[in-house]
Amino acid sequence: MELTRITSLDQLDQYRDDWSLILEENHNTNPFIEFVWVYEWLKHVGDEYDMEIMLVKQDGRPIGFIPFIHKKRWFCHTYTFMAFGHANYMDFVVYNYLLDDVIEFVFDEMIKVRRNVVFYLHGLLESGKTPKSLELYLQKRKFVFSSHRVVTPYINLKDVIIEEYMNKRKRLHGLDRREKRLRKNGNVKFLRVGPEEMELVFQLRDKLWKKKRDTSGFSKDKEKAFYLSLAGVRNGPMQTELDALYINDTMIAFHYGFRCRGRLLVYVLAYDLDFEIFGPGRILEKEKILQCKTDNINIFDFSIGYEPYKFEWNTDEDYTRKMIFSSNTSKANGIRRFLTLKESLIERMKRNYSFVLFIRNTIGKLLFIFRNLFRKAESKAIKEEIMAYLTSVKEYVFERKRYIVYKLDGKEILNLSGSKSFIELSINDAINSFDIANNHMKEICRKIYGGFKGFYPAGILSFENIFWINEKMLRIDHIAYHEDFRGKCVYIDNWNNVTLRDICTFVQQHCKAKTIYVTIKGNSKKDIAALKELGFTFSKQIVKRTYFGVSKYYVTE
């Protein structure tokens, strides 16, 4: 065997066919080691690194490639697999039947040339051959090594009866209910989209992670160019699949993944935070699983990580390893011990999902505030975050909120011919209103999901002018109180004194309600006087008291 180092893209491109032939014969399902993925990464991102791809030849014929990145630090040489932080899996590109021999030859040669050397290899799937072959080599040479694991959930679609599988999961987190309510409010479509939609994809991803700690770099300039180039790969053994969920013509979720010889890998999944209440990410993932089953995909791979949604969908688990070892010199051993300690701490932290959320969300919000403290464009968002935090602390320690419920029984309020006309608010109306779409969309979605219908005066659409009716329950969102109706009743929310008479007339006509309920917060004399003038009478008082996170409701009839 002979060993050659490939250090440039031009050199690498000469071996495109040899690289691909090895993976074809191995029936490779790891998209990250396919030539097109590696080549595009090196082209767009790899210029920051010192590339050293080890080429192994036997009798002049290429039999293996090891995609390394080389660094020299602390008077020691460090070799890692390329694309760390981008490629969730990595491996040697070597004919399976020669793997043991190639591993022994390559590492013996590298350690012989560079005495102080450390290897830090990520992304080795335990279901593959490489971890076992590498362990055998290390034990044979009596090298000290450490191995660190992260769970890798997946669905074995080959053995799944899709109807039974979906029936067990469609009610998780009210998925079935959420999807029905979303479809009720617009034309919901699951579509395969192309690179031309990538700008929307980046915007959606940025919106979701704006106030979170994001380590993926998906939307950074170099990474953008890289992922955009991959989005156009639609032929060959590795293909990029970009799917999106739309309501009418608005994208509210996307799935960016890779297909490779019967495996579909979920790489990036994001949704519009404004529509979060409807669970668009879960709806999209459900549709994608159904599509993969139809397309005869065997493995639906959620990739590495302990996110709870993965364990709600998966049927099986694999594990992905990082293996750290070094030559037997004091310098190399010292660096290996340091890297091992660091990786052990990271491994423990990632297993504690509450800690992961704290770093991602709480620390992410703090970083967002500090980064944008003196930027006028984000001053409103920063103020909202600070006020929300102070309010949550105050309400946790002590909170007292009081609402009075008034009702109107079986009366005609006005002659209907003189009342104003109101138009029912649709999701499309809200999306097409600049102010609502940018400032109030999340609240609109929460109201609609909560069973409310919104109405606004004809020709005057603004968030302040929308009143809400609920024909199923008395629902006071500010104190999380609800009470189901019996009979023909309706609850009106966000009314005002000026239009209350017209609203009540409209509601009686539109809903044919026998009883109308409204609420006022506190004890506003002006509101009470307006209600009594129309014939409303006191129904009940609801008080919510909270002491150090423990809440109680007091209802007085």
N, C-alpha and C positions, 0 to 999 in steps of 0.2 A: 504493500500500500504506500501511497505518497500523499503528502499533505501540502496544500497550497492555500494561501490567504487571498480572498477576494476583498478588495478595499474600495471599489468604485461601482457605480451603477452600470457603466459601460461594460466592465468585466462581467458583472452579474448577468446582464442581458444576453450574453453569449450562451448561457447555460439554461435559458428559459425552458427549452424542450426537455433537457435532461432532468431538471428539477420536477417538472410536471409529470414526466414518465414514472419517476419513483413514487410519487403520491398516487398516481393512477393504479399502479400495481399493488400498492399497500391498501387500496380502497379507503383512502384518508377521508375523514369527516370533520377535521379541524379546519375551519375557514382561515384562521390566522396564519397558517403556514403555507397556504396556497401561494403560488408565485405572484399573482396579480396583487394580492393583499400586501405581501412583503415589499414588492417593488414600489407600489404607490406610497407606502409608509416611508420608505427610504427617500423617495423622490420629494415628498412634501414636508416631512418632519425630520428625517434622518440626518440632515446636514448639521444638526446640533451635536451629533455623536460620532465617535470614531468607529466606523464599521469594520468588522473583521469576520467575514463569513468563511468558515473553514470548509474547504473543498477536499474531499477524499476521493482519490482515484485508485482503481485496481486494474492493472494491465492497460493503463491509459484511458480507461472508461470511468466516468463519474459514477460513484456509488453512494455518495452521501454529501449533505450540506448541513453545517451547524451554524445557525444565524446568530452570531455573537455581536455584542457591543463591547468595546474595550475602553477601560479607563485606567489611568495611572495616578494613584493618590496614596499618600502616606507611605511613600517609598515601596509601593506594592502594586502589582497588576491585578485588576478586577475585571472579570468577564461575566456579563449577564446576557440573557437572551434579549434580542432587540424588541422594541415596542412595549417595554414595561410601562404599565399605566394605560396602554391602548389595547394591547392584545391580552384577552383574559386567559387564553391558553397559548402555550408554545411547545415546541418539540424539536427533535432532530429529524431532518429530512433524509432518511436512510432506508434502504431496502430492509424490510423486517428480518429476513433471514441472515443479514449481515450486521444487525444492530449491536450485538455483544462484541463482535470483533472490532467494529468501528469505534465504539466507546472506549475500549481498551487502548486502541492505537492512538486516537486523537488526544486523550488526556495524558497518556504517557509522554507523547511528543511535546505537548504544550508545557507540561511541568518540567521536562528536561531542558527546554529552551529558556523558560522563565521560572526561576526557583521560587521567588516570592509571588505566588499567584493564588487568588481566591475566586471561586466560582459561586455565583448567586443565580440559581436557575428557577424561574417562576413558571407557573401555568402548566405543570405536568399532570395530566389526568391519570388518576390511579387505575382507571379501566384500560389504559394503554400499556404498552410493553416497556416503555422507557424507564419509569421509576424502579421497576424490579431489576432491569438490566444494570442501571446505574448503581443501585444498592449492592448488587453482586460484585461489581467492579471495585467499589469503595471498600467493601469487606475484604476482598482478595488483596488489595494493596494496603490494608490496615489504616485507611484514612479516617479521621474523625469527621463526622458529618451530622447535620441536624435536618429534620424534615418537619415542615409546618403545613397544616391542612386547612382548607376552607371548603365548606359544603357546596355541592353543585347539583341542585335539584333539576329533575327533568320529567317529562311525560313520555312513557313508552307507548306511543300511539299504535304500534303494531299489535299490542295485546289488549288495547282498549276497545270496549263496546261503547261507542260514542254516546248513544242515547242514555245508557245507565250512568256513564261518567258525568254527563251534563246535568242529569236530573239530581244528582247528589250535590252539585255545586251551584246551581242556578239561584238558590235561595240564600247563599252565603252573602252577608252584608246587604240583603235585599236586592241582589243583582237583577232578578226577574222584575221586581216592582220598579226599580230605578229605570230600567230599560223601557218598560211600558210607559212610564210618565214622560220620559224623554221623547219617545216616538209619538206620543199624544200631542206634543207641542211643536212638532216639525217633521220634515222629511229626513229621517236618519239614514245615512248611507255609509257602507264600508267599501272603500275603493283602493285599488292599487294605483299609486301615483308615481311620478317620475322625478328626475333631478330638477325639473322646472319648479317644483314645489318646495325645494330645500330651504329657500329663504323663509317661508312660513314655518317650516320645521324648526329652524334655528330660533325664530322669534318665540315660538311656543315653548321651546326648551328654556330660553332665557327668562321668560316670564315665570315659569315654574320654579326656577332655581335662583331667581334674582335676590332673594333674602335668605338663601341657604348656602352652606359651604359646599361648593362643587369642586371635586378633584378630577373630574373626567376631562375637562378642557374641550368638550364637544363643540363649544361655540367660539373658541379662540380663532384668530385669523388663520394660522397655519393649519390647525385642525379642521377648520371649515373647508379649506381647499382640499384637504385629504378626504374628508367624508363626502364632499360633493363629487370628487372624482370616482370614489367607490360606488356612489349612487347610480352611476351610469353603467356599472358592470352587470349586464343582464344575460350574458352567455358564458358557457364554460362550466367547469365543475363547481366553482365558487361564484355565487350570484348574490347581489344585494337586493333585498326585498323591502320596499318602502310602502307601507299601508297607512291609511288615514281614516278617521271617523269624522263624518261631517253631519251637521244639522243644517238643512237647506244647503247653502253654499259656504258655510263657515267651518273651517277645520277646528275640531275641539280635542283631538287626540291623534298621535301618530306612533307607529311602530317601525323602527329602523333595525333590520336584522340581516343575517347572512344565512344562505342555504348552501350546504355542501354535501353532496352525495347521500341524501336521505336524512340529514340533520338540519333542523332550522334552529338557529341560535338567536335568542332575544338579546339585542345589544343596547339599544336605547329606546325607552318607552316614556312618553310624556303626554300630559293632557293640560287643557286650559283650566286654570284654577277657578275661574268664574263658574264653570260648569261642574265643579268637583262633586257637588251634592248628588248629581246623576250618575256618578261612577263611570265616566267615559273611558278611562283606562281599562277598567275591568270588562266593559262591554267590547272594546276593541280586542282585548286579549282573547275573549271568548270566540269572537268571529274569526280571529287568526288561527286558533286551535282547530275550529271546524274546517277552515280552508285547508290546513295542513293534512288533516285526516283525508279529505277528498283528494288531495294531490299525492297521496301515498308517501308522505313523510313519515319516517319511523320514529325519530326522536325530536321532541319539542324541548329544546334546551333553554332553561332560564339563566344559565351561566352562574358564576360564583356569587355567593352572598346569602345572608340570613334574613332578607326581607320577608315578612310574614306572608305576603300575597303569593310568593313562590311555593310555599308549603300548603297553601290552600288549593293550588292547581296540580302539584306534582304527584306522580305515582311512584317514582323511584329516586334514589340519590346516588350520586357519584361524589368523589372528592378530588380537589385540585391541590397539588403540592408545590411548595417552594423548597428546594433543596440547596443547602449551603455547605460547602466543603473547601478545603485548601490544601496546598502542599505542606509538608511537615517542617516548616521553618518557623522561628519564633515570631517574626513580623506577620507572616500570613496567618498563623494561628491566633494572634492577638486580634487582627481585624475580623477573622471568622467568628471569634467569641462575641465581639461587639455586635456584628450583624445578626448573630443568633439571638442574643439578648433582645435586640430591637425588634426582631421579627416575632419573638415569643410574646412580647408585650402587645404588639399590634394584633396578633392572633387572639389573645385573651379579650382585648377591647372589642374586636369585631363580633365575638360570640355574645357579648352583652349588648343586645339591640337597643336597650334604653339609653345606654351610653352613646351609641352611634347616633341616635336621634338627637341627643343633647348636643353633640358636636355639630351635627348637620344643621339643626334648626336653631337652637338657642345661640350657640357660638356664631352661626352663620348670620343671624340677625344683628348681633353685636358688631361683627365685621362689616356688615352692610352700613350700619349707622356710622362707624368710624371712618370708613372709606369715603362716605358722601356727606360728611358733616358740614362741609363748607360749599357744597354744590347746590345752587338754587333750584336746579331741576328736580332734585330729590328731597327738597326741604319739607314738602307736604307729606311724603311717605315716611320720612324720619319722625316728624311730629306725631303722625298717626301711630307709629310703632311705640314711641315713648309713652303717649297717652294711654294706649291699649295696655301696656305693661303696668303702669301705675294704677289704672282702673282695676285690672285683674287682681293686683295685690290688695287693694282696698276692699274689693268685693269678697276676696277670700277671707280676710280678717273679720269684716263685718259688713253686712248689706241688709238694707230694709227697703223693699219696693212695694208700693201699694197701688192696686188698680180697683176701680169701682165699675161694676157692670150694670148697664141700664138696658131695659128692654121695652119694645113697643108691641103690644098684642093686638092683632086682628083689626086694624083701623086703616081706612083709606086716608092717605095724608093730604094729597092734593089732586086736583083734576089733572089727569095724565096729559091732556092736550097741551098744557103750558109748560111741561118740564123740558129740561135740556136733554140732548142726546149724548150718549157716551159710547165709546168704541172699546171693544175688548182688546187688551194688550196681548200681542203675540211675541214669541221669541224673536221673530224677524224684526218687529217694530223696535224692540229694545236694541238689537244688534245694529240697526241702521240709524239709531239716534246717537250722535257722537258723545254727548254728555253721559247718557245712561251706559253706553257700551264701555266707556273709559272709567267711570266712577261708581256705577251702581249695579253692574251686571250680576255680580255674585249675590247681592241681596235679592234681585229680581228672580234669579234661579231658585234661591232658597224659598221664596214665597210660593212660586209655582209648584215646587216639589212638595211643599207643605199643604197643598190642596187649595190654595187661594187662586182666584181669578182676578186679574187686574183690569181696571177700566179707567179711561181718561176722556176728558171733554173733546169733542170732535175738533180737530185742527189745532189742539193745544197739548202736545205730548212733552211732558217734562216729568222728572221723577217725583217732584213735589205734588203734581196734580193727579197722580195715580191713586185711586182708592182700591181697596182689596175686599173681596167677599169670599166667605168660606161657608158652604152649605152643609158641611159634614160635621164640623166641630167648632167650638169656641177655643181658639188657639191664640195665646198671648206669648209670642216668641221671646220677648224681653225677659220673661221670668220662667220660660220653659214650662208653661202650664197649658194643658188642653183638656177639654171635656166634650165627649161625643154628644151630638144632638139626637133627640128623639122627636120625630115629626118634622113638619116643614118649617125649619128655622134657618136663619142666615146670620152670620156675624160680619159686620163691616169694620174694617181697619183703615187707619190713615185718612179719616174723614176730616173735614174742617167746617167751621160754623157757616161760612159763606155759601157753600154748596150742599150742606147737609140735607136741606129740604128736597132738592132735586135728586140727590143720591138715593134718599129713602123712597121717593116716588119711582125712580128707575128700578130699584131693587125689588119693590113689590110687584112691578110689572114683569121684570125679567125672570125672577125666581119664584113668583107666586107664593111667597113666604107668608106664613101666618104670624110668625114672631121674628122681630129684628132685634139683634143684640149689638151693642157698641160698648166700648170701654173708654174710660178716661184715667190718666195717670194722676195720682195724688188727689187733690180736691179743688180743681179749677172751677171757680164760681161762674165764670163766663161760659164754660162748656156745659155746666149743669143747667144753667138758665136756658141755653139754646136747646138742650134736650127736652127739658120740661115744657118748653113752648110748643114742641111738636108732639107732645103727649107721651114721652118716654117716662118710665118709672124705675125706681131703684130695684135691682134684682139681687145683687150680692156684692160683697167686698172680698177681695183676694189679697192677702199679704204674704210676701215671701221674706223670711228672715234667714240670714246665713251667718254662722259663727265658725270661723276657722275651717271653712270648707264644708261644713255640715248644714244642709238647708232643710227648712220646714215650711209648709204652707198652712195658713190659717184662713179658712173660708167662713164668712159670716153671711147668712141668708138675710 
